[in-house]
Amino acid sequence: MKRAAALLTVYEREESKIVEALSNGTLCAEDIKTTLTALMRTTLANILAMQPGMKNWEEEDFDDRIAALEAENKSLRRAAREANWDGVRDVLKAAAHSVGLTISDSIDDDLGRQAISVKRRLNKVEVEVLEGDDVRQCAKPLLVECGADNFEKFISEPVTTKAAFEMVRKRHPSSSMGRIIGSFEVLYMEYFGDTPPSAIHPAKQEKFFAWLSRLPKTHGKSHGRNRATNANEAMGKGPQGKTLTKEQEISEADAMDHAIMEEIRAIEGISLSERRALLAERLVPRLTMSTLKKNRDSLSRLFRAAEKLGSEVPKVLSYKDLDEIVKRQAPDDELYVRVTKPKTRVPWTKDRITSFLTCAIYTGSHSKRYRSRRGRIVVRDATYWVPLIVLTLGSRISEILHLKKSDVVHRDGALCLALNWGPEHSGKSESAKRILPVPELLLQLGFAEWFKRLPEAQYMLFPEALDRSSTGDATSAFGKHLHNILKSLKLADFDQDFYAARKTLSSMLDQAGVQENRRQAIAGHRHGTVLNCHYTAHEVEQLKSALDVADFQLEISLDAKLGFPVIRRCNLGGQMVLDVDVTLKDNHQVATLLVREPGNTQLVFEYTPSTQESRRERCNAAQSMAALAKRYSLRMPRNADRRKAIEHLMAYA
């Protein structure tokens, strides 16, 4: 049923294009040009290869071949008048196959006439060569029409897809780029197959990006594979998980969206704005425009690599073209909403920081395995230290995970961490290389003593975190591990993920008045012309003073049973959290507004404007909301339209 609904949705969206394709044939104008160019290239290459050996021919061989070519041209002229394309079907199929296209047995009249015209002209070129002329001179008119000026380059075999991707990897050898190239190659190969880059003309690019725009944001993550299933497969217990093509993922997402839209369309008594707001929260998120642009850049890199290998490549579409392609995908339906769910990382709120720093990881968990459940065990490993270091240093998670024991150094009277100092992990840019003092908060929690007690044979600072990944991508593996803990703690949030905690320190330092150049140096961003590796090496005392300005208001004391300091309390939050929900009118204004404590059905505040809402009524509601905002921390709806409606109402306070 899902597949049927998906097919129906796709057909309704693409109906006009399907009808047009059925009436005009399977190839567009650009595909026809590509096919005929491939036919010319192959034929001219064969003529050139034949030319040197003609000196060994007998005179009658020349006469027989010329007579055969002239007879073929006469037959082709007659076939063109009768609209009979049998004489060029085989050569067209071979030419199309060489550029990744397929031609049906029923050849379109327009393609057939053009193919016969090209074949007759190529036969004439061969006749002229047989009569003693050079193929390069004879073929010039054809090359001019194709926009080519170099005969040898024109007849050379097109650069294969495999060779082009190999060149891309050679030009961009970093591991991070390797992942980007590999991801794009999967998309390219599924959609285009082995079609060489030279044949990906603008019309094909447009269809490709229209297809990509429908791809779910979470594509490639529905296979059901993990370390356990892979281990089972390695032990011969059969393949685990499932394999889904991108087309299948699009189909299933379209089916889900179709069902949700019909469900919400059938709801009575709510406005169009409310319907669209509900859809925005429930529809399957598709690739963001930012991701589409990144894939466009990957295609551009592929084209440049093919050009480097000597291929003629088309012009890649612009960012503006991508915007127009996405807009054209919108169906004529007032309910249509394209959900993309872009990530906008924002600093953690005080309440989230308080909840995290007083969770079971730091105050006592059930066991090393169950870190989100309360208990009496505090395990000081990567799960314990890495989040603390990211919060207090504002560093990237990958920078901390790849620290060696030798990266813990003493400089200018302070214990420091040398980030990205080794050539094996040089960081995101040259500005990432820096030396930062360990904040006082970490020292109070016993970081120095913990470090001194590490085994002598241990080389990396957090080896257990690196062991989580078998592919070398320790950051993703640790991020998933930490996300699962945050999810169990009910602290998982799309925009306030743990990487966003890196922004929290910068925000706290900014509020405390720390200079921008020091904040940039701490975060590993470029500031001026002085590299961070030199700046931070001589500013240890100043940087430590700046870092210690960030006050997380922790109460820390020694736990006699555990033998090291632990967090007892965090006074950073202080405010109770209230959930705010709203429904909208057709004009995107508030229809109903509800405020309640989390998990409690009893309302703290309720506002339902009357049919003829007065200014005084609106102002009273706004003042009540403003008063609540001062006393409590308000958790606003995730939907941007709903959040904006509440904020607009509060403007009347």
N, C-alpha and C positions, 0 to 999 in steps of 0.2 A: 504493500500500500504506500509506503514511503517513496519507493522508486516511481510508482505510478503518479503520485502527486508531484514529484520532482519533475518528471517528464512533462506533465501538464503545464506546470509553471514555466518551464523552459520554452515549451512550444508557444504559450501565450506571449512570452516576451520576444521570441525570435520569429513569430509567424510570418511577418512581412519579408524577412530576410530569406526564410526557407522557400516561400513561394517564388521570390525573385531568383533564387539559386536554381529551382526546378525549371524555370522558364528560360533562363539564360545560359544554362550549362554549369559544369562543376568548377570551371576555372575563371577567375577574375581576369581583368585586363593585364594586371601585373604578372599573374601566373602564366598567361599566354606568352607574354614577352620573355619571361624567364625560360620557358620551355623552348621557344623558337631560337633564343640565343644559345641554349645548350645544343640544339640541333646544328646550328651553324658552327659552333666551336668544334664539335665532334667531327663533322664532315670536313671542315677545312684542315683539321689536324691529320685526318686520313689522307687527304690530297697531298699535304706537305710530306708526309711519310712516304707516299708513293713516288713523289717527284724524282728523288735520286736514282731509283731503280729503273726509271724509264729508258735509260741509255742502253739497257740490255733487251729492250722490246724489239720485235719485228714490226715492219711497216703495217702489215695486215692486223697486228694487235691494236695499233692505234686506230686504224679505220674501223675495226669491229667495235671498239669501246665507244668511239665518237658516235657511230651509228646507233648503238644501244641507248646512249644518253639522249640523243635527239628523238629517238622513238619513244623513250620514257616521257620526255617533255610534251610530245604530241599527245600521248595518252593522258598525261596530267591535265592538259588544257581541256580535253574532252570530258574528263572526270569532273573538273570544276564547273563546266556548263551543266552537267547532270547532277551536281551536288552529291557526288559519290566520293567518299573520303577513304575508301579501302586502301588506296595506294600509299597513303601516308600514315596509316594507323600504327603500323609497327614501329616506324622511325620516331613517331611522336611519343609513343609509350616508352621507348628506350630513352629518349631525351628527357622526358618528364621524370622517369625513375632516377636519372642521374642527379637530379636536383631535389629529390625527396617528394615529388608530386605523383599523383595517380590520375590516369585518364581512362574514362570508361570506354567501352566499345562504341557507344553512341556518341560520335564526335559532333560537337556543335558546329553549325555552318560557318560561323565567323572564324573559328579556329581552323576549320578545314581549309577554307579559302586562303588564309594567311599561310598555313603550312605548305600548301601546294605552290603558292607564289615563291616562298623561300626555297623550297626544294628545286623548283625550276631554275632559279637564279644560281643556286649552288651547282646544279648540273652544267650550266653555262660556264661557270668558273672552271670546272673540271675540263670542259671541252677546250677552253682557251689554254689551259695548262698543257693538255695533250697536244695542242698545236704549237707549243714551244714557249709560251709566256710563263712568267713567274707567278706563283700562287699569291705572293704578298701583294703584287701590283693588281692582280685581277680581283682580289677580295677587298680592295680599298673602299669601294662604294658601300659594300655591306657593313664594313667596320665603322664607317662614318655615321651610318644610320643608327648603329648601336652605341655611338658615343665613345668608341675605342680608338686609340691612336697607335697602339703597339700590338702588332700581329702576334708575336711570340707570347706576350702576356695574355692575349685574348684566347688563344687556343690551348693554353696550359690548363691542366685539370684543376677544378675548383678545390680550394683548401677544405679538407674534410672537417667535420665537427670535432672529431677526436683530436686532430692536429691543432685546431684553434684553441680548444680548452687546455691542451698541454702547453701551448705558448702563453696563455693567460697565467697559468700556474708558474711558469718560468719567469714571467715579468713581475709577478706578485707572490713571492715565495713565503711570506709570513704565514704562521699557523692560523691566525685570525682570518686572513684573506682566504686561506685554503678552505675554511668552513663556509665562507660566503660563496666562493666559487662552486663548491660541491653542492650547496643547496640550490643554486641557480641552475646548475647542470641537470639536476633531477627534473626541475620544471621545464627546461628547454627540451630535454630528450622525450619527456612524456608528450609534450604538445607538438613539437616539430619532428621528432624522430631524428634520423641521420641527415636531415636537410642541411646542406652547407650554409654557413653564414651569408655567403654572397647571394643566396636566394631568399633571404628574409627581408623582402621589400616592405615599404611602409604599410601597405594594406594588410600584410600578414602580421606585422607588428601590432597594428591596431586590434586585430582579432585576438592576438595573444594577450595583450594587456586587458582587453575586455574580459577574457577568460580568467586572468589572474585576479581581476577586481572582484570576482565572485568567490574566490578561494577563501575558506574559513581561516580566521586568524590563527586557530590552533591546529592547522593542517600538519599532518605528519606525526601527531601525538595520539592517534586513536588505534595504534597497533597492539596495545596491550602487552608490550614487551618491557621487561626490566631485568635487573641482575639475576633474579631468581629464575625467571623463565629462560633466560639465556643459558644459565647454568644447567637447567634441566635438558635443554636441547644439546648442550655440549656432552652430557652424559648419555646421549642416545635415546632420550625419552620422547623424541619426536619434536617437530617444530612447534614453537609456542607463539601465542598471539595471532595476529592476522595481518595480512598485507592489503592495504587500500590504496588504489590509485588516486591521484588528485581529482580526477573526474568523478570518481565515486564519492569522494568527500564533498565535492560541490553538489552532487546530486542529493546526498542525504541532507546537507544544509538547506538546500532549496526546498526539500520536502518538509523539513521541520518549520521553516519560515512560512510556507504555504498554509500548513495546518494552524499555526499560531495566528496568522493574519485572518483566516476565516473564523477562528474562535472569537477573536476580539471584534471582528466586523459584526458578529452576531449579537454582541452585548448591547442591550438597550438601556437608554437613560443616561448615557455618558457622552460628553462632547468629543468632537474630532480631536481637539488638543489632548484630551485625556487618553483617547485611543492611541494616538501617536506616542505619547509618553510611555504607555504600557508596552507598546511595540519596541520602543528604544531599549527597554529593560529586558525584553524576552527574546528578541530576534538573535540569530547567530551572528556574532561579530565577524566581519570580513577584513581582508587586508587593508591596512591604513594607507592613505595617500603617501605617507613617508616611506612605507615599505615598497609600494609600487615604484616610487622614484629610485629606490635602492636597486630594484630589479632592472629598471631601465638603465642605470649606471653599469650593472653587470653585463647587460647586452652590449652596451657601448664598449666595455673592455674587451668583450669577445670580438666585436667588429675590428677594433684596433689591432688585436692579436692576429686576426685573419689578414688584415691589410699588411701587417709586418711580414707575413709569410708570402706576400705577393698577390693577394686576392683583391679583386674589385668588390667593395662592399657598399651597400646602400647607406643612406643617412639615417641615423637613429632618431626616433621621435623625441620631441622636446617635452619638458615638464608641462608646458601649457597644453600640448596635445593630450597628455595623460588626463589632465583635468577635464577636457572636453569629452574624452572617451568614457570616463566614469559617469559624467552627466548624461550622456546619450543612453546609458544602460538603464536609466530610471524608467519604469513603465508608466503608462498614463493611469495612475491610481493615486487618489488623494491620501490614501493610507500609507503609501510607500515611504519607508525610512531605511536608508542605508546605514547600518550600524557598523562602526569600525573600532570603537573602544580603544583609542590611542592612550598610551601610558603617559600621564603627566605627573612625574614624581614630585611630591611635596614633602617638606620636612615633617617629621613625626610630631604629633601633638604631645603636650605635656602628660596627658592622661595615658597615652599609649606608651610613652617612655616609662612612666611610673609602673604601669602594669607589667611591662617587660622586665624591668630591673628588679621587680619583686616576685617574679614568677619562680616556679620550682627549680629552674636551672641554677639560680643564684641563692635561693633561700632553703633549698632542700628538696630533692626529687626522690621518687620511689626506687629507681635503680639507674644504672648507666644506660640501659636500653630505653626505659620509660622516663624521659626527662621532663615531660609536661605534667606528670602526676606528682602530687605532694608526697614528701617523705623526709628522711633524715640524711640523705646522701648528697653531697656536693662534689661532683666530678670536675676537676679543673683540667680540661682538655681544650681542643679547638672549639667545641660547641660552647664552652664557657668563655674563653678568652677572645676569640675572633670577633664576636659581636661587640664586646666591650671596647676592643681596640678600635673598631670601625666607628663606634659612637664617640669615643673620646679623642681620636686622632683625625676623624673625617677622611680616612683613607679608603681606597678601593679594596673590596674583599679579596681579590686576586693577589694584591700586593702583600697582604698579611699571610695568606695561605702559603705563599712561596718563600716565606722568610726562613733562612738557615739559622742555626744556633750562633754561627759566627757573625750574623747580622745584628746581634745584640751587642752594643759597644758602650764604652764609657767615654764621654767627651765633655770637657769643661765642667766637671763636677756633677754631671747628670748621666743617668742611664738612658741610652738612646737606641732607636731602631734605624738601621740603614736600609731604606726601602729601594728596591729595584737596582741594587748596587752591582749585581752580578750580570755577566753577559748572557747567561742562560735565561734570564727573565728581566729584560731591561725596561719593562713597563710600557704604558700606552704611548708615551712620547719621551723625548729627552728631558722634559720638565718634570717627569714622574720620579726621576732619580733624586733622592733627597735624604737628609738625616733629621729625624724628629725625636725630641726628648719624650720619654715615657711620662704621661700625665700623672699627677700626684694621686689621683683616684685609683689608678692601677697599682701604684706602689702601696697605697693603704690596704689594698686587697691582697697584697703579698706576691705581686708579680716577680719581684727580684728574687725572693726566696724560692718560689716555684721554679724559676729558671735555673737557679744554682743546684737544685735537686734533680734535674733531668739526667738521664743515664749518659755516661761518658760516650758510649758508642752511638748515641743518637745524633744524626747529622742535621735533619730538618727540625724546625721548631714545632711544627704540627704535622707529623708524618701520618697520623690516623686520618686527617682530613684529605690528604693527597691520595691515600689508599682507597678512598671512596670511588675514584674514577679509574677505569681500566683503559680509557682513551687519552688520558692526560688532561682532560678538561675538568680540573679540580673545582673550579669556580661554580660551574653548573651543578655538579654533583653535591657540593656543600650547600649551594643555594636551595636545591630541592629538599635536602635534609632539614635545613633551617625552616623552610616554608612549611613543611609538615608539622614541625613543632609549633610554629606560630598559628597554624590552622587549629591544632588541638587546644591552644591557649585562647582561641577566638580573637587572635590579633592579626590574622592574615588580611591584607587589604591590597587591592589591585594597584592603587596609586601610591599608597604608603607601604611599599614592600621594603625589605630590609636594605636594599641598595639606597633607598631614599633616606635612610638614617644617616648616610654620609652627608646629606645636605643639612641635617639637623645641627651639627656642630658649627658649620659655617654660619647658619642663621643665629645661633647663640653668640658666636664671637662678634658678629656684626652688631647685634643689639648691645653688646658690652663695649663697643667702640674700638675693637681691634682693627688696626690699619689694613686696608685692602691688600697691599702687597704681601703682608704676612699671612693673611687668610689664603691667598692664592698659593703661596709657597707651601703652606701646610697641606692644602688639598692636592698639590701636585699640578697646578695650572701654571701656564706661562705668565710671567709678569716682567715686562720690560725686556732688556737684553741680557740680564744676568741670569744664568742657569741656576735652578734650585739647588743642584748639587754643591755649588759654591756658596750660595747665599745661606742655606740652612747650616752648612758646616761651620760657619762663623757667627751664627746668631742663636746658638743653643739656649742661652739664658733668656733672651728676649722671647723666643718661641715657647719655652716652657712657661714663662709668665703668662703669655697669651693663651696657651692651652688650658692652664689652670683657672682662667677666668670663667670658663664654662662650668657652672655650678649645677650639678645634678641633684643636689640636696639629699645625699645619701647618708644614712646613719649606719656606720660600719663598726663592728666590734669583734673581738676574738671569740671563736667558738672553741671551748676547751676540749670537747670531744673530738672535733675534727682537726684541731691543731693549727688552724689558720683563720684569718678574718673572714667574715661573711657579711652580706648586706642584711640589715635588720628592717630598714624602713626607707621609703623614698617620699619626700615631702614636696616633690615637684608639681604633682597634679593638684590635689586638694579639692577640685570641683567635681561634683556629681555629674554624670553624663545623662542627657535626656535625648530620646529619639524624636525626630521631627518628621511628620509625614504630611503630604498635601495632595489634593486633587485639583485639577485645573478646569477653567472654563474655556470656551472656544477662543476667547481673546488672550489666552495664556495667563490670566490672572487667577488668584486663589479662589477656589470653590469651597473647599473645606480644609481646615488646618488643625492637626492633632499633635499634641506633645505629651509624651508619656515616658515613664522610667523603663529602661530595658527589661523585657520579660514580664512587665506588669501591664495588665489590661486597663487599669484605672488611669484616667486622663489627668494630667497636670494642667493642661490648658486646651481649650477647644474654641475654634472660631469658624462660624458658617455665616458669611455675609447674607443679608436679606436681599430680596429681589431688587429693591431700589437702595443699594448700598449708599449710605451717607458718608460724607467726609469725616464726621465725628466718629462714626462707627469704625471706620478704617483706622483712624488715628489711635483710638482706644486699643484696638487689637495690636497695632504696631508698638505702642508703648508697653503693653503687657509682654510682648515678645522680647523687646529690648531689655526689660527688667529681668526676664528669665536668662537672657544671654549674659548678663552681668553676674548672676548668681550661679549659673550652671554652664557646663560645656555642652553645646548643642550639636548633635550629630545629624547633619543635613542629609537629604536624599542624594543618592548618587547621580540621578538624572539631572543634567544641566538646566533644562527648562524648569523643572520643579524647584531646584535650588534658587534659580534666578527669580522665580515668582515670590518665594519667601523673602528673599533679600530686598525685592522691590517693595513688598508690603512694609518691611521694617524701616524703609526709608521715610515713611510717614510718621515715625516716632518723634 
